[in-house]
């Protein structure tokens, strides 16, 4: 479980760095597409971490019940 959590954290960090780079580049380019891309990547920079945080809270809440189910199944 810890290994999967680390992998997801790494993937999330890579996506966030990519979003920050995209936001910076699109802020410097003066086209309509870049303007739309800027607002999309800026919004995703706020929404994605909040979603990841919510997912981790959800998984922490489920983990004890999953462990109990596995122990009952093995007995």
Wavefront OBJ file of the C-alpha trace (Angstrom):
o trace
v 0.000 0.000 0.000
v 2.845 2.390 0.831
v 4.528 1.696 -2.497
v 1.350 2.494 -4.419
v 0.905 5.680 -2.400
v 4.447 6.792 -3.285
v 3.897 6.052 -6.962
v 0.662 8.075 -7.004
v 2.387 10.925 -5.150
v 5.182 10.952 -7.737
v 2.707 10.938 -10.622
v 0.760 13.781 -8.994
v 3.928 15.805 -8.485
v 4.959 15.328 -12.123
v 1.513 16.404 -13.326
v 1.600 19.494 -11.101
v 5.054 20.501 -12.349
v 3.794 20.073 -15.905
v 0.779 22.255 -15.126
v 2.975 24.962 -13.627
v 5.249 24.954 -16.668
v 2.220 25.047 -18.980
v 0.773 27.953 -17.000
v 4.020 29.886 -17.207
v 4.523 29.298 -20.926
v 0.921 30.070 -21.823
v 1.080 33.293 -19.796
v 3.988 34.466 -21.952
v 2.398 33.632 -25.325
v -0.156 36.114 -26.650
v -2.607 33.968 -28.616
v -6.239 33.069 -27.970
v -5.348 29.400 -27.555
v -2.657 30.279 -25.009
v -5.137 32.417 -23.089
v -7.594 29.521 -22.856
v -4.797 27.116 -21.974
v -3.629 29.494 -19.242
v -7.023 29.574 -17.540
v -7.465 25.817 -17.853
v -4.044 25.018 -16.412
v -4.440 27.620 -13.662
v -7.785 26.109 -12.664
v -6.372 22.598 -12.762
v -3.494 23.738 -10.544
v -6.048 24.353 -7.795
v -8.489 21.535 -8.519
v -5.975 18.693 -8.902
v -4.281 19.034 -5.476
v -7.674 19.352 -3.781
v -8.863 16.211 -5.560
v -5.713 14.295 -4.602
v -6.110 15.412 -0.980
v -9.743 14.307 -0.952
v -8.792 10.960 -2.444
v -6.142 10.367 0.218
v -8.637 11.200 2.985
v -11.104 8.776 1.418
v -8.475 6.025 1.222
v -7.401 6.608 4.833
v -11.018 6.263 5.913
v -11.429 3.010 3.955
v -8.124 1.387 4.877
v -9.164 0.122 8.339
v -12.350 -1.413 6.973
v -10.443 -3.109 4.137
v -7.960 -4.571 6.619
v -10.795 -5.877 8.803
v -12.467 -7.477 5.795
v -9.213 -9.158 4.785
v -8.649 -10.533 8.298
v -12.202 -11.896 8.431
v -11.801 -13.462 5.014
v -8.502 -15.153 5.947
v -9.954 -16.662 9.159
l 1 2 3 4 5 6 7 8 9 10 11 12 13 14 15 16 17 18 19 20 21 22 23 24 25 26 27 28 29 30 31 32 33 34 35 36 37 38 39 40 41 42 43 44 45 46 47 48 49 50 51 52 53 54 55 56 57 58 59 60 61 62 63 64 65 66 67 68 69 70 71 72 73 74 75
